[in-house]
Amino acid sequence: MSTQFAEPAGQDDGQVCHIEYLAEVSGLSTDEIEDLVSIGLIAPADDAVRPPAFGLCCVLTVKTARRLRDDFQLDRHGVALALTLVQQIRELRAELKALQARLG
Amino acid sequence: MKFKDYYQALGVARSASADEIKKSYRKLAHKYHPDVSKDPGGEEKFKEVAEAYATLKDPEKRQAYDDLGRRPAGEPFTPPPDWQQRFHMDESGFEDVDLSDLFAAFGRAGHGPRPQSDPPRRGQDFEIAAPVTLEQIFHGGEIEVRAELPESDPNGLVHRVVRTFRITLPKGAGDGYRLRLAGKGGPGHKGGAVGDLYVALALQPHSLYRPSGRDLYLDLPLAPWEAALGAEVDIPTLAGSVTLKVKPGTQSGHKLRLARRGLAATDGSIGDLYAQVRIDVPGTLSPAERDLFVQLAAVSGFNPRQHFLSGAPA
């Protein structure tokens, strides 16, 4: 078994992509992705740029949305609600972990 | 190829109706889905459940699965001759094929006419977790990650191959940070682009430090006389030992900050290390120590419960 040397890109290294790419890698439609943009679950890297460009970290969000849609058989509103709640839970877990570290 | 018991994975009888299978899948998905479950083994369990449901919800695939007969889960088996014909394979060709990949390819490899338009499709992205230590994150450098990834044979059948990647940790990467290895995921279909491999860093618990964002917290046990009289103590940091001055009268719970001794952020800033004071007393006392504590108790006017008397908070 050989080892490959791979040059990784970090989640926040400034690379951007367009909505069509997000649709291609996630399997969501561009309409579904626009839903996520309209409720602020993902945002363009720069509001002034047209067509809007998204940070590559948005790939992970749209893939989670697709997973939730397919695995729980959700409609568009359900996906947005579930993703909002999943993100809130992740933030709360991170805060809890940080607090536990401080409290010892 | 190893047999998988899809009915067992979903917790239903082999005679279960499509509706019962769907109900059971939904129940287990709510319980084990990695986005909602707190169960550390939930992701693996959900994969088994989702794989089983993907086959059993489709009547044609379920029939093909049932035709394999009943076997113990994990038992090696060879697909029947008509499957070998369907996938243009001999017996040995199935050795490194996963049953789920075979069922996923089932529709595509049928004997019927192929769909008129079979456009190129991008390969699947994969995500794996890579355990990293605090020292690896602090010092950077390379880590090795292994992933079982699919590769298509000339017949389009997917084989699982273990690959090892040596990757450099970028500065500022932390717990949950994701690295993207472009073009290292699943193969594209009909000339479609190769998918990507995402590596999510999973920080392992450390015996001394507790990370909170870029800051690190460390318990600093002090003897009662060190806390009362002050002391110079050696503190282990990720960059080596430093000497910290503890002021006289230091209380339990105090946080002593060592600036820029934490973890680096991607913007170049560096977190702090907090040494959290904990006053430990000896579990057993030598006769001389006991005498000294008795003398101290006799001469000291210190009452740590003074506020009980006045009703005021400490």
Interface residues (C-beta under 8 A of the other chain):
Chain A: M1 S2 T3 Q4 F5 A6 E7 P8 A9 G10 Q11 D12 D13 E24 V25 L56 C57 V59 L60 K63 T64 R67 L68 D71 F72 A82 V86 I89 K97 A98 L99 Q100 A101 R102 G104
Chain B: R26 A29 H30 H33 D35 V36 F46 A50 R122 D125 E144 V162 R163 T164 F165 R166 I167 T168 P170 G172 A173 Y177 R178 L179 R180 L181 A182 K184 G195 D196 Y198 V199 R210 P211 S212 G213 D215 Y217 D219 T266 Y274 Q276 R278
